[in-house]
Amino acid sequence: MGEDVPDGGCMGRSRPMDFKMRENDDRCKEESNPLRSLEIIRLNTQITEENLYYKMDNKFRGHAFIFNHYRYKDKSLETRSGSNKDVERLINNCDSLGFKWKIYTDFTYSNIKKKIYKASKKDYMDCDCVMVFIMTHGEKDLVYAYDRLYNPNKLWSKFASIGKPVLFFINACRGNKFDDGNIIRNFVPHQTGVENFSRTDTKVIYRPKESPTEPYLHFPEPQDHLLVMWSSAPGHSSWRNNNGSWFIQTLCNKLEPLKYKESLLTILTFVNQEIALDYRSKTDEPEKCDKKQVGCIYSQLSKLFKFTKKKTI
């Protein structure tokens, strides 16, 4: 096994105020506020199975698009050994769930945009959802295509009008920080992954000088029915070894037995729990050993998302 690798108010004092003057000011503000004349309408929406969960009994499960990056045009970016293991696990999970999947390896940014644009124009009327996986190096919420850094928001925004749940899973570093973790007393970890660590390439990824500067994304732009999960916290590294990445491997481990039993957000919470508690880095560089990782979930889903079995797949 190879070693674990990081994937790339005011402080002044307030002056005294006359209470009557403040009271009059507040009254004037209330009287001039146009919102006071608006009636608040409360909708007594009845919670039913239909509006509590996303519709998952469509004819087809949907499409899964897997973008895996192993090597890059910029040779200072290390090859992502073990990423093939992640692809294999994702294929098995997609097959199990009934997704039609496609794999795109080492695509340039231009080709990624073309594939996503084409995918966004598909007819998803008879599908449950869309899944997109991006596995690559990254930094500051930007990710690497074969030839350059880009903002992934430009990808999921293409699906804004399809009216179906869109799920993005991004396995990439979001900075160069290492998570030292905190000691939790009186806690016994599951010990499912603690010893499953490897050794080698832990080079920290830096932005090449010639890379275009783009605004850093901190939160997804408002979009209905969107879920984005990153493998690590903002500013922190994401770990991988020859057996695959901590995030993708754990996601597949949890998704397979729980896919029809729990909602997706519950499963993803279990993914975070296992990675945070059971994993720690192991490398030949002492300063990078025993580091932790936890994913971040940004959900704009407006209903519960839970996979159901298909009668025919």
SULZI-V907106 format. One record per pair of residues at least 12 apart in sequence whose C-alpha atoms are under 6 Angstrom apart, sorted by the first residue. I is the first residue (numbers start at 1). J is the second residue. Records with the same first field share a line. If there is no record, write none. Layout:
BEGIN
I->J / J
END
This chain:
BEGIN
1->198 / 242
2->198 / 199 / 200 / 241 / 242
3->198 / 199 / 200 / 241 / 283
4->198 / 199 / 239 / 240 / 241 / 281 / 282 / 283
5->201 / 202 / 239 / 240
6->202 / 237 / 238 / 239
7->137 / 172 / 173 / 238 / 239
8->137 / 138 / 172 / 173 / 205
52->303
53->303 / 304 / 305
54->303 / 305
56->128
58->126 / 127 / 128
59->126
60->126 / 127
61->98 / 99 / 127 / 128
62->99 / 127 / 128 / 129 / 130
63->99 / 100 / 101 / 130
64->101 / 131 / 132
65->101 / 102 / 132
66->103 / 132 / 133
67->104 / 105 / 133 / 134
68->105 / 135
69->105 / 106 / 136
72->146
73->146 / 147
81->242
82->241 / 242 / 243 / 244
83->244
85->244
86->244
98->313
106->146
107->146
108->145 / 146 / 147
109->145
120->159
129->164 / 165 / 166
130->166
131->166 / 167 / 168
132->168
133->168 / 169 / 170
134->170
135->171
136->172
137->172 / 173
138->172 / 173 / 174
139->173 / 174 / 175
140->174 / 175 / 235
141->174 / 217
165->225 / 226
166->226
167->227
168->228
169->228 / 229
170->230
171->231
172->238
173->237 / 238
174->234 / 235 / 236
175->235 / 236 / 237
176->236 / 237
177->235 / 236 / 237
178->236
179->291 / 292
180->291 / 292
181->292
191->278
193->278 / 279
194->278 / 279
197->282
198->241
199->283
224->300
225->300 / 301
226->300 / 301
227->298 / 299 / 300
228->297 / 298
229->296 / 297
230->295 / 296
231->247 / 295
232->293 / 294 / 295
233->295 / 296
250->271
251->271
259->307
260->307 / 308
263->305 / 306
264->305 / 306
272->294 / 295
276->293 / 294
280->292
END
